[in-house]
Each structure stands twice: as C-alpha cells, then as structure tokens.
Amino acid sequence: MTKHQPSCLFFVRQGGKITEAKMIEYRTRELKEERHEILEQMRALVQAAELAGRAMTREEDQRYKQLAARVAELDQLIDEREKLTAAAAAALRAGFMPKGEVLQGPETFSITRLIKAQIDAREGRANPFKHAELEVETSRAIARATGREPRGFYVPVSALLPAEQRGLVKGTPTAGGYLVATELLSNQMVELLQNRAAVVRAGATVLGGLVGDVDIPRQTAAGQAYWVAENGTPTASQQAVDKISLSPKTVGAYTEISRKMLLQSSLDIEAFVRRDLTSVLGLAIDYAALHGTGQNSQPRGIANTSGVNIVSGGTNGAAPTWEHIVQLETEVAVDNADSGALAYMTNAKVAGKLKSTPKISGHPTYLLEGDRLNGRALYVTNQVRSDLTKGTGTNLSAIFFGNWSDLLIGTWGALDILVDPYSLGTSGGVRVIVFQDVDIAVRHPESFAVMLDAIA
C-alpha cells in the first residue's frame, strides 16, 4: 500500500475551521481503528479453528498472513505519523507556525540524545540516529520552514527551556504591523537569555522567528503646525521617515561536556546541558547588545551606535559623581525619550564605587543605596566593559542609561548544534558548538545615554 505523507505538519485551528494539519490526527485515528478491526478478524479466524478442534485451513492461514502483513504496515504508518506530529510540535515551539491556536503535541525532545547520536555518527558507529528520530525530524522540519540547512542539527529554543516552561504557547502579532507578517514567539528567546543576560531583564525587545531581512520604519521628524490668518492656509509640512534594518548575523559559542556525563539518562543532566548551552550563547548576545562593534560580522551595540548621547567624565576619565548620573538621565529627557523601560546598567566595580561615593561631600547619603540609582532600577552585570581607555586613563568602565525597550534583538530560526568529539578526545570530553542567527539595533539612539570613561 502506498504511504501518504501529510501535506502539513502543524496542529492549528483558524477561525473555528479545522485545517489540513488537524486532519493528520484524524487519519492517524482512522489507521488505529483499521488496525483494531483487522486484529479482531485475525482473532476470529483463530477462534473458529479452535472451536472446531482443528488447525486453520489453507485459505484461513493465507488470509491470516495477509491480515498480519497489513497490521505490520499500519504499525509503520502510525509510528511515522506520531513521530512527524511530535516533530511538528517541537517545530511549533521554535516559532515556525501559521497564525492560529496550537491544539496539542507531545514534548519529548532530548538535547543529550541528539548529542550522543552525533558522536556515534562521527565515530562511525552503525545506525547512530536509531534513538534520535524525533530530534532528526524536528531539525528537518525547521530546515524546511526556514529554507536553510544547519551546520549540525537544529534545536527548537523551547527544548532549552526548563520543563515547566515548555508548554505550548500562542504566538503574538507584530506591533503595528511593522515587521514581516508572521507570528512571533519572542517570549521563548526571552527565556533563553534572561537567566544570565542583563539587557533582556532590563526590557529589551526580542523579535523571534524572523524570516529574511527585516526593515522597521522609523519616524525621524514630525509634521509642523502653523497659526494662520482668516482665510489663510497653513504652510505645507510632512513627516520624515527612515528605517531600521535587521539582517541575520551568526554568533557561535561552545561548551565542553564529559562523555561520562552524556552516558547518564538523568533529567538533571539534561537540564544541566540545557543551562550550559543557553548560558554561553546568551552571554555572547548580551555583550554584543551593549558593546558590539558593527564590524567583522558582529552586530552594533548601544555604545557604538551613532546618535547615542555621550556623557564625558574628563580627558582621562573621572570617578562618577551625582552630576554625571543626573546628566545621563537629563540627556535622554531633553530628547523627549524618557519613557518606557528606563533603567541604569553598569558593572560590579562601578556599583561598588557608587555605594561608597556620597551624593554631596560630607553628607551620609550615597549615590547608590540598595538597587536604585537616582530613583531608577540599576542592573549590575560584568558584561559591561571595565577595560576601556581614554587619554592616559585605562581600565575605565561604562555606565548606561535609557529606555531598554528601544533596544531590538532579532533572532532567526532555531539553535544549530554541532558536536565535535575529537578536539577533547584524549581527555574523554566532547565539545558542543552552538550557533544562532541574530541582529541588534537601537530603535531611537536618543533613548540612550552612555558614560564610557568612569573610574572605579
């Protein structure tokens, strides 16, 4: 019998109408019902012979074998459908889904199983992906959705989340229709970054599941109003508009895992590997959002974005004072950008300096008390550089202030995982390399002010 592949992998309902994707479930159910009916026919043949106290006739035996062959074929079809639907559910969680509501889908994707299968394949073991069919099918589904082949295997972002956070979610539409017409599961990438990365916790806007280059219109000037005399006409004016462009740039990072650890089937080991992978990649993206140069295939971060307000400490740098802190906020307010997710960000060295620096000499109040700076939240992370130079000053630090929701982080596709079992072969370790396509942009440079010469 010819196998009929489903034309769509996704379980969705749109406007009350059941799509072709939902029909996969119905066809699978029909296959199971047919299998049940055939098993009943096989049982009836056996029972008829037993009740008559005889062996099955030649015709009965031939019929029994035909039915058994059909059951075997149905078993294969059912198994194939269930693997495809499980892979589809994982692909949905990676952000590749039409608009609509996800109805169901099992979650059994294993990072460690995929890593072990890649090791077996690279070391020439027979049938290395025998126990990783779901992971392989998920990668293929994502590759088809994005039109891009992975270096190793694609892994949906949701597979790196803690188990309690991996439920099916609805996509959220793009704000104002400015982006590509697709549903964005941006909250998944937020979870990927937020454990260690400060910019997302501060309120950066994450745009996930992008396909192709993205242009975001931006208004740079408003129309003008004029007072006119009776029967007069106002002077013509119009808004000025440009655009912010996001295009995928690949960030790669690696972590090292022992082979003995990979041999464990513990859920804790799976969680450990997940956390390790998210940490190294999340920190790389976080750093680029702050200090990316915009050169050598790197995104451009806030500190290197043209038009961002700069607060200068001195020719060779200066210890931060109350005046510097207030000026950071004032620069943003003067540009009418002092709204949204406003917060400061700096490193631990500067935070310590702020805690020991009085607002006014001789008074027992300090620049930083608790976690509030000038009444605003302060995020402390050593992702903020402390090795800057200016004049003869060295080891200078940065202090950021601004509306962090105007920092855009766009992501394309899913994580791409490549296993290298050779580099650490003598020590019994495995190097796991992860890639992610990402770009970073500042929606309004005026929304940020930066001091790049703080002495701490």
C-alpha positions, 0 to 999 in steps of 0.5 A: 500500500502506498504511504501518504505523507501529510501535506502539513505538519502543524496542529492549528485551528483558524477561525473555528475551521479545522485545517489540513494539519488537524486532519493528520490526527484524524487519519492517524485515528482512522489507521488505529481503528483499521488496525483494531478491526483487522486484529479482531478478524485475525482473532476470529479466524483463530477462534473458529479453528479452535472451536472446531478442534482443528488447525486453520485451513489453507485459505484461513492461514493465507488470509491470516498472513495477509491480515498480519502483513497489513497490521505490520504496515499500519504499525509503520504508518502510525509510528511515522505519523506520531513521530512527524506530529511530535516533530511538528510540535517541537517545530511549533515551539521554535516559532515556525507556525501559521497564525492560529491556536496550537491544539496539542503535541507531545514534548519529548525532545532530548538535547543529550540524545541528539548529542550522543547520536552525533558522536556515534555518527562521527565515530562511525558507529552503525545506525547512530540516529536509531534513538534520535528520530524525533530530534532528526525530524524536528531539525528537518522540519525547521530546515524546511520552514526556514529554507536553510540547512544547519551546520549540525542539527537544529534545536527548537529554543523551547527544548532549552527551556526548563520543563515547566516552561515548555508548554505550548504557547500562542504566538503574538502579532507584530506591533503595528504591523511593522515587521514581516507578517508572521507570528512571533514567539519572542517570549521563548528567546526571552527565556533563553537569555534572561537567566544570565543576560542583563539587557533582556531583564532590563526590557529589551525587545526580542523579535523571534522567528524572523524570516529574511531581512527585516526593515522597521520604519522609523519616524525621524521628524514630525509634521509642523503646525502653523497659526494662520490668518482668516482665510489663510492656509497653513504652510505645507509640512510632512513627516520624515521617515527612515528605517531600521534594518535587521539582517541575520548575523551568526554568533557561535559559542561552545561548551565542553561536556564529559562523555561520562556525563552524556552516558547518564539518562538523568533529567538533571543532566539534561537540564544541566546541558540545557543551562550550559548551552543557553548560558554561553550563547546568551552571554555572547548576545548580551555583550554584543547588545551593549558593546558590539562593534558593527564590524567583522560580522558582529552586530552594533551595540548601544555604545557604538551606535551613532546618535547615542548621547555621550556623557564625558567624565574628563580627558582621562576619565573621572570617578562618577559623581551625582552630576554625571548620573543626573546628566545621563538621565537629563540627556535622554529627557531633553530628547523627549525619550524618557519613557518606557523601560528606563533603567541604569546598567553598569558593572560590579566595580562601578556599583561598588564605587557608587555605594561608597561615593556620597551624593554631596561631600560630607553628607551620609547619603550615597549615590547608590543605596540598595538597587536604585540609582537616582530613583531608577532600577540599576542592573549590575552585570560584568558584561559591561566593559571595565577595560576601556581607555581614554587619554592616559586613563585605562581600565575605565568602565561604562555606565548606561542609561535609557529606555531598554525597550528601544533596544531590538534583538532579532533572532532567526530560526532555531539553535544549530548544534554541532558536536565535535568529539575529537578536539577533547578526545584524549581527555574523554570530553566532547565539545558542543558548538552552538550557533544562532542567527541574530541582529541588534539595533537601537530603535531611537539612539536618543533613548540612550545615554552612555558614560564610557570613561568612569573610574572605579 
